[in-house]
Amino acid sequence: MLETFPNPQPDRPYTIEFECPEFTCVCPKTGQPDFATIHMRYVPDQKCVELKSLKLYLWSYRDVGAFHEAVTNKILNDLVELTEPRFFEVRAEFFVRGGIHTNVTCTHGEEP
């Protein structure tokens, strides 16, 4: 489902940032929806992620039961496998549930 396109400037390190304020998955323990803002930041190498496919990929989690830590790491793993970047970071800021606000940050590679 995720797609890429060739990096137009592969010789220059630069940062691309995305924000998805409408991410939803399902708590595997309660079945209740979990809402989050997903922040993605990466330094591409040869490939960049295509935005429409990224949107559809993130929307595919709406009916998936996953703990916050698992879903954040899965998103990072899938994007790293797809793009083979120099650096990638995924930060998930989950809305308050049960009086607890959860943030999960996962990284791959060295930040330039």
MMTF fields as JSON, N, C-alpha, C and O atoms, coordinates in Angstrom:
{
  "mmtfVersion": "1.0.0",
  "mmtfProducer": "UNKNOWN",
  "numBonds": 447,
  "numAtoms": 448,
  "numGroups": 112,
  "numChains": 1,
  "numModels": 1,
  "chainsPerModel": [1],
  "groupsPerChain": [112],
  "chainIdList": ["A"],
  "bondAtomList": [4, 2, 8, 6, 12, 10, 16, 14, 20, 18, 24, 22, 28, 26, 32, 30, 36, 34, 40, 38, 44, 42, 48, 46, 52, 50, 56, 54, 60, 58, 64, 62, 68, 66, 72, 70, 76, 74, 80, 78, 84, 82, 88, 86, 92, 90, 96, 94, 100, 98, 104, 102, 108, 106, 112, 110, 116, 114, 120, 118, 124, 122, 128, 126, 132, 130, 136, 134, 140, 138, 144, 142, 148, 146, 152, 150, 156, 154, 160, 158, 164, 162, 168, 166, 172, 170, 176, 174, 180, 178, 184, 182, 188, 186, 192, 190, 196, 194, 200, 198, 204, 202, 208, 206, 212, 210, 216, 214, 220, 218, 224, 222, 228, 226, 232, 230, 236, 234, 240, 238, 244, 242, 248, 246, 252, 250, 256, 254, 260, 258, 264, 262, 268, 266, 272, 270, 276, 274, 280, 278, 284, 282, 288, 286, 292, 290, 296, 294, 300, 298, 304, 302, 308, 306, 312, 310, 316, 314, 320, 318, 324, 322, 328, 326, 332, 330, 336, 334, 340, 338, 344, 342, 348, 346, 352, 350, 356, 354, 360, 358, 364, 362, 368, 366, 372, 370, 376, 374, 380, 378, 384, 382, 388, 386, 392, 390, 396, 394, 400, 398, 404, 402, 408, 406, 412, 410, 416, 414, 420, 418, 424, 422, 428, 426, 432, 430, 436, 434, 440, 438, 444, 442],
  "bondOrderList": [1, 1, 1, 1, 1, 1, 1, 1, 1, 1, 1, 1, 1, 1, 1, 1, 1, 1, 1, 1, 1, 1, 1, 1, 1, 1, 1, 1, 1, 1, 1, 1, 1, 1, 1, 1, 1, 1, 1, 1, 1, 1, 1, 1, 1, 1, 1, 1, 1, 1, 1, 1, 1, 1, 1, 1, 1, 1, 1, 1, 1, 1, 1, 1, 1, 1, 1, 1, 1, 1, 1, 1, 1, 1, 1, 1, 1, 1, 1, 1, 1, 1, 1, 1, 1, 1, 1, 1, 1, 1, 1, 1, 1, 1, 1, 1, 1, 1, 1, 1, 1, 1, 1, 1, 1, 1, 1, 1, 1, 1, 1],
  "groupList": [{"groupName": "MET", "atomNameList": ["N", "CA", "C", "O"], "elementList": ["N", "C", "C", "O"], "formalChargeList": [0, 0, 0, 0], "bondAtomList": [1, 0, 2, 1, 3, 2], "bondOrderList": [1, 1, 2], "singleLetterCode": "M", "chemCompType": "L-PEPTIDE LINKING"}, {"groupName": "LEU", "atomNameList": ["N", "CA", "C", "O"], "elementList": ["N", "C", "C", "O"], "formalChargeList": [0, 0, 0, 0], "bondAtomList": [1, 0, 2, 1, 3, 2], "bondOrderList": [1, 1, 2], "singleLetterCode": "L", "chemCompType": "L-PEPTIDE LINKING"}, {"groupName": "GLU", "atomNameList": ["N", "CA", "C", "O"], "elementList": ["N", "C", "C", "O"], "formalChargeList": [0, 0, 0, 0], "bondAtomList": [1, 0, 2, 1, 3, 2], "bondOrderList": [1, 1, 2], "singleLetterCode": "E", "chemCompType": "L-PEPTIDE LINKING"}, {"groupName": "THR", "atomNameList": ["N", "CA", "C", "O"], "elementList": ["N", "C", "C", "O"], "formalChargeList": [0, 0, 0, 0], "bondAtomList": [1, 0, 2, 1, 3, 2], "bondOrderList": [1, 1, 2], "singleLetterCode": "T", "chemCompType": "L-PEPTIDE LINKING"}, {"groupName": "PHE", "atomNameList": ["N", "CA", "C", "O"], "elementList": ["N", "C", "C", "O"], "formalChargeList": [0, 0, 0, 0], "bondAtomList": [1, 0, 2, 1, 3, 2], "bondOrderList": [1, 1, 2], "singleLetterCode": "F", "chemCompType": "L-PEPTIDE LINKING"}, {"groupName": "PRO", "atomNameList": ["N", "CA", "C", "O"], "elementList": ["N", "C", "C", "O"], "formalChargeList": [0, 0, 0, 0], "bondAtomList": [1, 0, 2, 1, 3, 2], "bondOrderList": [1, 1, 2], "singleLetterCode": "P", "chemCompType": "L-PEPTIDE LINKING"}, {"groupName": "ASN", "atomNameList": ["N", "CA", "C", "O"], "elementList": ["N", "C", "C", "O"], "formalChargeList": [0, 0, 0, 0], "bondAtomList": [1, 0, 2, 1, 3, 2], "bondOrderList": [1, 1, 2], "singleLetterCode": "N", "chemCompType": "L-PEPTIDE LINKING"}, {"groupName": "GLN", "atomNameList": ["N", "CA", "C", "O"], "elementList": ["N", "C", "C", "O"], "formalChargeList": [0, 0, 0, 0], "bondAtomList": [1, 0, 2, 1, 3, 2], "bondOrderList": [1, 1, 2], "singleLetterCode": "Q", "chemCompType": "L-PEPTIDE LINKING"}, {"groupName": "ASP", "atomNameList": ["N", "CA", "C", "O"], "elementList": ["N", "C", "C", "O"], "formalChargeList": [0, 0, 0, 0], "bondAtomList": [1, 0, 2, 1, 3, 2], "bondOrderList": [1, 1, 2], "singleLetterCode": "D", "chemCompType": "L-PEPTIDE LINKING"}, {"groupName": "ARG", "atomNameList": ["N", "CA", "C", "O"], "elementList": ["N", "C", "C", "O"], "formalChargeList": [0, 0, 0, 0], "bondAtomList": [1, 0, 2, 1, 3, 2], "bondOrderList": [1, 1, 2], "singleLetterCode": "R", "chemCompType": "L-PEPTIDE LINKING"}, {"groupName": "TYR", "atomNameList": ["N", "CA", "C", "O"], "elementList": ["N", "C", "C", "O"], "formalChargeList": [0, 0, 0, 0], "bondAtomList": [1, 0, 2, 1, 3, 2], "bondOrderList": [1, 1, 2], "singleLetterCode": "Y", "chemCompType": "L-PEPTIDE LINKING"}, {"groupName": "ILE", "atomNameList": ["N", "CA", "C", "O"], "elementList": ["N", "C", "C", "O"], "formalChargeList": [0, 0, 0, 0], "bondAtomList": [1, 0, 2, 1, 3, 2], "bondOrderList": [1, 1, 2], "singleLetterCode": "I", "chemCompType": "L-PEPTIDE LINKING"}, {"groupName": "CYS", "atomNameList": ["N", "CA", "C", "O"], "elementList": ["N", "C", "C", "O"], "formalChargeList": [0, 0, 0, 0], "bondAtomList": [1, 0, 2, 1, 3, 2], "bondOrderList": [1, 1, 2], "singleLetterCode": "C", "chemCompType": "L-PEPTIDE LINKING"}, {"groupName": "VAL", "atomNameList": ["N", "CA", "C", "O"], "elementList": ["N", "C", "C", "O"], "formalChargeList": [0, 0, 0, 0], "bondAtomList": [1, 0, 2, 1, 3, 2], "bondOrderList": [1, 1, 2], "singleLetterCode": "V", "chemCompType": "L-PEPTIDE LINKING"}, {"groupName": "LYS", "atomNameList": ["N", "CA", "C", "O"], "elementList": ["N", "C", "C", "O"], "formalChargeList": [0, 0, 0, 0], "bondAtomList": [1, 0, 2, 1, 3, 2], "bondOrderList": [1, 1, 2], "singleLetterCode": "K", "chemCompType": "L-PEPTIDE LINKING"}, {"groupName": "GLY", "atomNameList": ["N", "CA", "C", "O"], "elementList": ["N", "C", "C", "O"], "formalChargeList": [0, 0, 0, 0], "bondAtomList": [1, 0, 2, 1, 3, 2], "bondOrderList": [1, 1, 2], "singleLetterCode": "G", "chemCompType": "PEPTIDE LINKING"}, {"groupName": "ALA", "atomNameList": ["N", "CA", "C", "O"], "elementList": ["N", "C", "C", "O"], "formalChargeList": [0, 0, 0, 0], "bondAtomList": [1, 0, 2, 1, 3, 2], "bondOrderList": [1, 1, 2], "singleLetterCode": "A", "chemCompType": "L-PEPTIDE LINKING"}, {"groupName": "HIS", "atomNameList": ["N", "CA", "C", "O"], "elementList": ["N", "C", "C", "O"], "formalChargeList": [0, 0, 0, 0], "bondAtomList": [1, 0, 2, 1, 3, 2], "bondOrderList": [1, 1, 2], "singleLetterCode": "H", "chemCompType": "L-PEPTIDE LINKING"}, {"groupName": "SER", "atomNameList": ["N", "CA", "C", "O"], "elementList": ["N", "C", "C", "O"], "formalChargeList": [0, 0, 0, 0], "bondAtomList": [1, 0, 2, 1, 3, 2], "bondOrderList": [1, 1, 2], "singleLetterCode": "S", "chemCompType": "L-PEPTIDE LINKING"}, {"groupName": "TRP", "atomNameList": ["N", "CA", "C", "O"], "elementList": ["N", "C", "C", "O"], "formalChargeList": [0, 0, 0, 0], "bondAtomList": [1, 0, 2, 1, 3, 2], "bondOrderList": [1, 1, 2], "singleLetterCode": "W", "chemCompType": "L-PEPTIDE LINKING"}],
  "groupTypeList": [0, 1, 2, 3, 4, 5, 6, 5, 7, 5, 8, 9, 5, 10, 3, 11, 2, 4, 2, 12, 5, 2, 4, 3, 12, 13, 12, 5, 14, 3, 15, 7, 5, 8, 4, 16, 3, 11, 17, 0, 9, 10, 13, 5, 8, 7, 14, 12, 13, 2, 1, 14, 18, 1, 14, 1, 10, 1, 19, 18, 10, 9, 8, 13, 15, 16, 4, 17, 2, 16, 13, 3, 6, 14, 11, 1, 6, 8, 1, 13, 2, 1, 3, 2, 5, 9, 4, 4, 2, 13, 9, 16, 2, 4, 4, 13, 9, 15, 15, 11, 17, 3, 6, 13, 3, 12, 3, 17, 15, 2, 2, 5],
  "groupIdList": [1, 2, 3, 4, 5, 6, 7, 8, 9, 10, 11, 12, 13, 14, 15, 16, 17, 18, 19, 20, 21, 22, 23, 24, 25, 26, 27, 28, 29, 30, 31, 32, 33, 34, 35, 36, 37, 38, 39, 40, 41, 42, 43, 44, 45, 46, 47, 48, 49, 50, 51, 52, 53, 54, 55, 56, 57, 58, 59, 60, 61, 62, 63, 64, 65, 66, 67, 68, 69, 70, 71, 72, 73, 74, 75, 76, 77, 78, 79, 80, 81, 82, 83, 84, 85, 86, 87, 88, 89, 90, 91, 92, 93, 94, 95, 96, 97, 98, 99, 100, 101, 102, 103, 104, 105, 106, 107, 108, 109, 110, 111, 112],
  "secStructList": [7, 7, 7, 3, 3, 3, 7, 1, 7, 6, 6, 1, 7, 7, 7, 3, 3, 3, 3, 3, 3, 3, 3, 3, 3, 3, 7, 6, 6, 6, 7, 7, 3, 3, 3, 3, 3, 3, 3, 3, 3, 3, 3, 7, 1, 1, 3, 3, 3, 7, 2, 2, 2, 2, 2, 2, 2, 2, 2, 4, 4, 4, 4, 7, 5, 7, 7, 2, 2, 2, 2, 2, 2, 2, 2, 2, 2, 2, 2, 2, 2, 2, 2, 7, 7, 1, 3, 3, 3, 3, 3, 3, 3, 3, 7, 7, 5, 6, 6, 5, 7, 7, 3, 3, 3, 3, 3, 3, 3, 7, 7, 7],
  "xCoordList": [0.823, 0.0, 0.871, 0.55, 1.946, 2.845, 3.642, 4.069, 3.838, 4.583, 5.674, 5.632, 6.659, 7.756, 7.903, 7.291, 8.737, 9.185, 10.657, 11.112, 11.413, 12.845, 13.104, 12.445, 14.059, 14.475, 15.042, 15.97, 14.505, 14.996, 16.39, 17.044, 16.846, 18.167, 18.879, 19.131, 19.213, 19.791, 21.177, 21.612, 21.875, 23.208, 23.181, 24.204, 22.01, 21.881, 21.039, 19.877, 21.6, 20.756, 19.763, 20.162, 18.503, 17.474, 16.383, 16.272, 15.585, 14.581, 13.183, 12.836, 12.389, 10.978, 10.177, 10.495, 9.134, 8.295, 6.837, 6.351, 6.142, 4.715, 4.034, 4.64, 2.766, 1.959, 0.583, -0.05, 0.123, -1.213, -1.997, -1.846, -2.838, -3.564, -4.819, -5.518, -5.115, -6.352, -6.105, -6.908, -5.013, -4.704, -5.613, -5.866, -6.099, -6.954, -6.573, -6.348, -6.504, -6.395, -7.317, -8.047, -7.284, -8.185, -7.363, -6.405, -7.733, -7.069, -7.376, -8.546, -6.336, -6.595, -7.18, -7.712, -7.089, -7.597, -9.07, -9.855, -9.439, -10.804, -11.677, -12.903, -11.061, -11.823, -12.224, -12.914, -11.798, -12.123, -11.157, -10.005, -11.614, -10.705, -9.649, -9.916, -8.457, -7.37, -7.073, -6.972, -6.936, -6.676, -5.29, -4.853, -4.604, -3.257, -2.935, -3.567, -1.934, -1.281, 0.041, 0.838, 0.268, 1.508, 2.408, 2.022, 3.612, 4.618, 5.702, 6.212, 6.047, 7.106, 8.132, 7.792, 9.388, 10.48, 11.572, 11.994, 12.028, 13.071, 13.998, 13.662, 15.179, 16.163, 16.245, 16.772, 15.719, 15.69, 17.073, 17.988, 17.191, 18.382, 17.979, 17.996, 17.623, 17.268, 15.763, 15.342, 14.94, 13.488, 12.771, 13.206, 11.653, 10.76, 9.402, 9.009, 8.703, 7.377, 6.343, 6.37, 5.44, 4.392, 3.234, 2.796, 2.742, 1.808, 0.44, -0.075, -0.155, -1.474, -1.389, -2.259, -0.349, -0.205, 0.044, -0.412, 0.765, 0.997, -0.318, -0.58, -1.136, -2.443, -3.289, -3.865, -3.372, -4.174, -3.6, -4.347, -2.289, -1.631, -2.01, -2.394, -1.905, -2.237, -3.716, -4.068, -4.577, -6.016, -6.32, -7.33, -5.47, -5.725, -5.679, -6.109, -5.167, -5.088, -6.389, -6.474, -7.389, -8.614, -9.311, -9.953, -9.205, -9.854, -8.85, -9.203, -7.602, -6.546, -6.35, -6.202, -6.349, -6.074, -4.573, -3.89, -4.054, -2.607, -2.306, -2.925, -1.348, -0.882, -0.096, 0.468, -0.063, 0.599, 2.031, 2.457, 2.763, 4.174, 4.33, 5.227, 3.452, 3.533, 3.203, 3.901, 2.143, 1.733, 2.763, 3.009, 3.357, 4.371, 5.602, 6.139, 6.049, 7.195, 6.881, 7.75, 5.668, 5.275, 5.302, 5.786, 4.787, 4.804, 6.246, 6.57, 7.107, 8.516, 9.129, 9.772, 8.942, 9.528, 9.079, 9.895, 7.792, 7.273, 7.861, 8.218, 7.962, 8.494, 9.993, 10.481, 10.717, 12.161, 12.387, 13.242, 11.618, 11.751, 11.444, 12.106, 10.441, 10.014, 11.038, 11.392, 11.51, 12.301, 13.81, 14.57, 14.263, 15.696, 16.363, 17.293, 15.887, 16.339, 17.675, 18.18, 18.223, 19.406, 19.005, 19.743, 17.825, 17.296, 15.777, 15.217, 15.105, 13.642, 13.218, 13.746, 12.258, 11.68, 10.166, 9.614, 9.501, 8.044, 7.718, 8.183, 6.915, 6.469, 4.945, 4.297, 4.383, 2.934, 2.527, 2.991, 1.658, 1.115, -0.336, -1.224, -0.567, -1.913, -2.705, -2.158, -3.989, -4.879, -5.002, -4.706, -5.431, -5.575, -6.604, -7.71, -6.194, -7.103, -6.857, -5.72, -7.889, -7.741, -6.882, -6.233, -6.882, -6.103, -4.625, -3.844, -4.217, -2.8, -2.621, -3.299, -1.692, -1.325, -0.047, 0.955, -0.075, 1.064, 1.697, 1.004, 3.032, 3.822, 4.832, 5.486, 4.961, 5.936, 6.778, 6.238, 8.107, 9.022, 9.964, 10.601, 10.046, 10.926, 11.815, 11.358, 13.066, 13.98, 14.767, 14.925, 15.248, 16.12, 17.256, 17.016, 18.479, 19.629, 20.089, 19.51, 21.13, 21.689, 21.101, 21.048, 20.664, 20.129, 21.267, 22.282, 21.099, 22.182, 22.345, 23.209],
  "yCoordList": [-1.196, 0.0, 1.266, 2.228, 1.278, 2.44, 2.505, 1.479, 3.718, 3.92, 4.96, 5.756, 4.927, 5.898, 6.569, 6.17, 7.598, 8.214, 8.56, 8.696, 8.707, 8.993, 10.339, 11.336, 10.345, 11.576, 12.528, 12.155, 13.748, 14.671, 15.238, 15.779, 15.118, 15.62, 14.62, 14.93, 13.431, 12.397, 12.74, 12.144, 13.69, 14.053, 15.074, 15.327, 15.658, 16.674, 16.16, 15.808, 16.107, 15.747, 16.88, 18.033, 16.55, 17.514, 16.764, 15.543, 17.493, 16.893, 17.098, 18.186, 16.036, 16.079, 15.774, 14.837, 16.573, 16.367, 16.224, 16.947, 15.28, 15.077, 15.098, 14.769, 15.49, 15.427, 14.916, 15.426, 13.91, 13.352, 13.519, 12.716, 14.566, 14.836, 13.982, 14.148, 13.08, 12.304, 10.797, 10.03, 10.368, 8.945, 8.262, 8.792, 7.075, 6.291, 4.82, 4.291, 4.175, 2.721, 2.29, 3.113, 1.018, 0.495, -0.121, -0.849, 0.169, -0.452, -1.947, -2.329, -2.812, -4.248, -4.806, -5.916, -4.058, -4.533, -4.161, -4.965, -2.924, -2.444, -2.39, -2.345, -2.392, -2.242, -0.814, -0.544, 0.106, 1.519, 2.17, 1.748, 3.194, 3.862, 4.679, 5.274, 4.695, 5.546, 6.552, 6.189, 7.807, 8.877, 9.449, 9.55, 9.824, 10.365, 11.311, 11.291, 12.135, 12.883, 12.183, 11.992, 11.801, 11.131, 12.141, 12.744, 12.318, 13.201, 12.322, 11.414, 12.592, 11.842, 12.838, 13.887, 12.479, 13.34, 12.425, 11.485, 12.719, 11.851, 12.584, 13.627, 11.994, 12.454, 11.344, 10.268, 11.603, 10.54, 10.244, 11.065, 9.045, 8.696, 8.689, 9.743, 7.552, 7.474, 7.569, 7.862, 7.319, 7.286, 8.172, 8.336, 8.74, 9.522, 8.819, 8.154, 8.974, 8.361, 9.255, 10.478, 8.622, 9.337, 9.605, 8.7, 10.844, 11.285, 10.607, 10.248, 10.425, 9.788, 8.369, 7.94, 7.64, 6.277, 6.28, 5.379, 7.29, 7.409, 7.654, 7.05, 8.536, 8.815, 7.553, 7.256, 6.811, 5.586, 4.528, 3.797, 4.449, 3.518, 3.837, 2.942, 5.105, 5.488, 5.262, 4.84, 5.531, 5.289, 3.81, 3.461, 2.935, 1.495, 0.979, -0.144, 1.778, 1.37, 1.595, 1.214, 2.193, 2.563, 1.406, 1.605, 0.213, -0.958, -1.961, -3.107, -1.537, -2.437, -2.289, -1.177, -3.399, -3.383, -3.401, -4.345, -2.351, -2.275, -1.365, -0.314, -1.783, -0.912, 0.25, 0.13, 1.363, 2.572, 2.301, 2.736, 1.579, 1.311, 0.444, 0.667, -0.539, -1.457, -0.759, -0.942, 0.039, 0.682, 1.729, 1.882, 2.438, 3.441, 2.767, 3.232, 1.678, 0.943, 0.301, 0.257, -0.195, -0.794, 0.239, -0.039, 1.425, 2.497, 2.82, 2.922, 2.98, 3.267, 2.134, 2.393, 0.888, -0.245, -0.289, -0.515, -0.074, -0.111, 1.009, 0.791, 2.204, 3.336, 3.211, 3.614, 2.659, 2.435, 1.371, 1.531, 0.29, -0.765, -0.228, -0.591, 0.634, 1.193, 2.17, 2.072, 3.107, 4.227, 4.071, 4.751, 3.185, 3.026, 4.396, 4.752, 5.156, 6.532, 6.622, 5.634, 7.805, 8.091, 8.18, 7.755, 8.737, 8.913, 8.939, 9.467, 8.36, 8.439, 8.465, 7.723, 9.329, 9.406, 9.437, 10.167, 8.637, 8.66, 8.957, 8.266, 9.991, 10.351, 10.329, 11.014, 9.538, 9.431, 10.097, 9.719, 11.088, 11.781, 11.347, 11.869, 10.383, 9.861, 10.758, 11.32, 10.883, 11.68, 11.018, 9.834, 11.778, 11.283, 10.154, 10.266, 9.049, 7.92, 7.457, 7.164, 7.386, 6.963, 7.915, 7.513, 9.183, 10.193, 10.191, 10.878, 9.428, 9.35, 9.77, 9.273, 10.698, 11.157, 10.412, 10.502, 9.677, 8.86, 9.415, 9.711, 9.56, 9.905, 8.79, 8.351, 8.331, 7.3, 7.827, 8.261, 7.791, 8.233, 7.094, 6.506, 6.789, 5.74, 6.342, 7.17, 5.938, 6.467, 5.349, 4.251, 5.678, 4.789, 5.634, 6.691, 5.176, 5.871, 7.031, 7.321, 7.675, 8.833, 10.113, 10.319, 10.964, 12.259, 13.132, 13.289, 13.703, 14.549, 15.858, 16.663],
  "zCoordList": [0.0, 0.0, 0.0, -0.698, 0.759, 0.78, -0.517, -1.046, -1.023, -2.263, -2.05, -1.112, -2.959, -2.915, -4.28, -5.271, -4.284, -5.536, -5.353, -4.217, -6.439, -6.317, -5.636, -5.93, -4.738, -4.064, -5.123, -5.84, -5.236, -6.25, -5.942, -6.834, -4.7, -4.304, -3.402, -2.237, -3.9, -3.039, -2.491, -1.506, -3.114, -2.641, -1.503, -0.867, -1.249, -0.207, 0.939, 0.736, 2.156, 3.299, 3.601, 3.763, 3.672, 4.047, 4.794, 4.685, 5.546, 6.413, 5.849, 5.39, 5.892, 5.514, 6.777, 7.51, 7.026, 8.203, 7.793, 6.924, 8.43, 8.23, 9.594, 10.614, 9.588, 10.806, 10.433, 9.508, 11.153, 10.943, 12.245, 13.166, 12.327, 13.582, 13.779, 14.779, 12.853, 12.931, 12.964, 12.431, 13.578, 13.637, 14.656, 15.739, 14.288, 15.177, 15.082, 13.993, 16.231, 16.301, 17.445, 17.998, 17.795, 18.813, 19.935, 19.678, 21.177, 22.322, 22.309, 22.319, 22.288, 22.238, 23.53, 23.541, 24.601, 25.889, 26.096, 26.6, 25.699, 25.959, 24.715, 24.821, 23.538, 22.302, 22.018, 21.036, 22.87, 22.693, 21.703, 21.597, 20.976, 20.04, 20.773, 21.817, 20.212, 20.685, 19.584, 18.412, 19.961, 19.012, 19.274, 20.42, 18.196, 18.349, 17.206, 16.149, 17.453, 16.392, 16.142, 17.061, 14.896, 14.522, 13.822, 12.82, 14.361, 13.766, 13.161, 13.816, 11.923, 11.244, 10.72, 10.172, 10.906, 10.449, 9.921, 10.594, 8.689, 8.148, 7.191, 6.631, 7.026, 6.049, 5.012, 5.292, 3.8, 2.799, 2.237, 2.301, 1.686, 0.922, -0.546, -1.182, -1.097, -2.52, -2.778, -3.898, -1.728, -1.918, -0.91, 0.23, -1.369, -0.502, -0.464, -1.422, 0.639, 0.755, 0.069, 0.205, -0.665, -1.387, -0.419, 0.291, -0.392, 0.647, 0.625, 1.684, -0.534, -0.554, -0.011, 0.747, -0.393, 0.118, 1.625, 2.329, 2.126, 3.566, 4.298, 5.338, 3.753, 4.358, 4.43, 5.477, 3.337, 3.313, 4.252, 4.902, 4.32, 5.243, 6.686, 7.438, 7.076, 8.449, 8.739, 9.841, 7.782, 7.973, 8.151, 8.762, 7.631, 7.719, 9.157, 9.422, 10.08, 11.484, 12.253, 13.42, 11.647, 12.366, 13.05, 14.082, 12.512, 13.113, 13.657, 13.935, 13.81, 14.267, 15.777, 16.285, 16.473, 17.906, 18.136, 17.739, 18.782, 19.007, 20.187, 20.355, 20.997, 22.07, 21.468, 20.38, 22.175, 21.68, 21.235, 20.165, 22.072, 21.786, 20.533, 19.72, 20.392, 19.253, 17.942, 16.945, 17.941, 16.69, 16.253, 15.056, 17.185, 16.828, 16.231, 15.226, 16.841, 16.308, 14.962, 14.091, 14.772, 13.491, 12.376, 11.279, 12.652, 11.65, 11.265, 10.082, 12.265, 11.972, 11.151, 10.134, 11.574, 10.853, 9.396, 8.501, 9.153, 7.786, 6.934, 5.777, 7.505, 6.742, 6.489, 5.434, 7.444, 7.255, 6.182, 5.311, 6.249, 5.244, 3.845, 2.873, 3.755, 2.476, 1.893, 0.719, 2.709, 2.187, 2.344, 1.654, 3.244, 3.525, 3.737, 3.015, 4.725, 4.924, 5.653, 6.187, 5.663, 6.479, 7.95, 8.839, 8.184, 9.544, 9.451, 8.49, 10.463, 10.521, 11.982, 12.811, 12.283, 13.624, 13.5, 12.678, 14.326, 14.439, 15.895, 16.802, 16.106, 17.457, 17.471, 16.681, 18.373, 18.512, 19.824, 20.899, 19.712, 20.893, 21.043, 20.368, 21.938, 22.132, 23.072, 24.021, 22.799, 23.627, 24.997, 25.154, 25.961, 27.323, 27.371, 26.842, 28.032, 28.298, 29.705, 30.075, 30.487, 31.875, 32.686, 33.651, 32.288, 33.013, 32.671, 33.329, 31.65, 31.281, 29.835, 28.936, 29.63, 28.287, 27.906, 28.615, 26.796, 26.376, 25.115, 24.142, 25.132, 23.949, 23.734, 24.681, 22.501, 22.153, 21.001, 19.983, 21.156, 20.102, 19.748, 20.622, 18.457, 17.942, 16.865, 16.077, 16.823, 15.811, 15.142, 15.674, 13.96, 13.184, 12.619, 12.035, 12.788, 12.226, 13.094, 14.141, 12.637, 13.338, 12.799, 11.587, 13.687, 13.261, 12.76, 13.44, 11.569, 11.016, 11.761, 11.412]
}
